[in-house]
C-alpha cells in the first residue's frame, strides 16, 4: 500500500518534464549533499564509512566540490588522506614480508596488499541513493497497477530506458507488460523524429522549416540514460516521448 505522501510526490514528479525517478534522484542527491556539508561531514559514522570507501565516487565528490564548501571538504580530505596513508603503510609492511621462494606465501601476501589498497565498501552516497531509488520504483510500480495512475503515467514523459531496466527486476508481469508497450511507443515516435531530422538535412529539403526533430538527439540521450546530471534538479530536454 502506497502512502498518501508517496502518491502525491509521484504525481507531482509525473507532472514535471523528464524521467520522474531521475528527477527525484537528482533532488534527493542535492539534499543529501547539503546535509552532509552542513551536519555530517565531521561525524564518526560518516568518517568511518568514507575511510572504508576511500571517499565518494568521482561524480559525487566533484558534485560536492561545486558547492564551494572548502572548509568542510578540506576537513574531509584530512581524514581521508590519513586513512589511506595508513593503508599504504600496511601494504608496505606486508611487502617486506614477501618471500620469493615460497610461491603460495608470496601470492597470499600480494592478495593482502591488494585488499589493503582497495575500497572496502562503495561510495556512501551511491549506496544510500540506490536503496532510496529502489523504494521509489517500488512505489511507482505499485501505483501503475491502478488504471487512473497508469493513464497519468502515459500522459507524462515516463521513465527513461535505464529506469525501465531497473523496474524490470521489481515489476509484476502485468505492470512490466504495460511499461514495455508504453516505452516502445515512445521510442517509435522518437525514432521517427530522427528520420525526419535526416530528411530535412538533405539538400533537396534544406529549405523546409526546422521543427522539434532538431532536438531529437538530445531527447534521445535523455530517454536512454536520463538527463544530464550537471543540470540542476535533474531537468533536461523535456517531452522526449
NORHU-V293208 format. One record per backbone hydrogen bond with DSSP energy under -0.5 kcal/mol. CO is the residue of the C=O (numbers start at 0). NH is the residue of the N-H. If there is no record, write none. Layout:
CO;NH, CO;NH
//
This chain:
2;6, 3;7, 4;8, 5;9, 6;10, 7;11, 8;12, 9;13, 10;14, 11;14, 12;15, 18;22, 19;23, 20;24, 21;25, 22;26, 23;27, 24;28, 25;29, 26;30, 27;31, 28;32, 29;33, 30;34, 31;35, 32;36, 33;37, 34;38, 34;39, 35;40, 39;42, 42;46, 43;47, 44;48, 45;49, 46;50, 47;51, 48;52, 49;53, 49;54, 51;119, 51;120, 56;60, 57;61, 58;62, 59;63, 60;64, 61;65, 63;66, 63;68, 64;67, 67;69, 68;72, 69;73, 70;74, 71;75, 72;76, 73;77, 74;78, 75;79, 76;80, 77;81, 78;82, 79;83, 80;84, 81;85, 82;86, 83;87, 84;88, 85;89, 86;90, 87;91, 88;92, 89;93, 90;94, 91;95, 92;96, 93;96, 94;97, 97;99, 98;101, 100;102, 101;105, 102;106, 103;107, 104;108, 105;109, 106;110, 107;111, 108;112, 109;113, 110;114, 111;115, 112;116, 113;117, 122;126, 123;127, 124;128, 125;129, 126;130, 127;131, 128;132, 129;133, 130;134, 131;135, 132;136, 133;137, 134;138, 135;139, 136;140, 137;141, 138;142, 139;143, 141;144, 142;145, 144;146, 145;149, 146;150, 147;151, 148;152, 149;153, 150;154, 151;155, 152;155, 159;163, 160;164, 161;165, 162;166, 163;167, 165;168, 166;169, 166;170, 171;175, 172;176, 173;177, 174;178, 175;179, 176;180, 177;181, 178;182, 179;183, 180;184, 181;185, 182;186, 183;187, 184;188, 185;189, 186;190, 187;191, 188;192, 189;193, 190;194, 191;195, 192;196, 193;197, 194;198, 195;199, 196;200, 197;201, 198;201, 201;204, 202;205, 204;207, 210;213, 211;214, 212;215, 214;218, 215;219, 216;220, 217;221, 218;222, 219;223, 220;224, 221;225, 222;160, 223;161, 227;230, 230;233, 231;234, 238;240
//
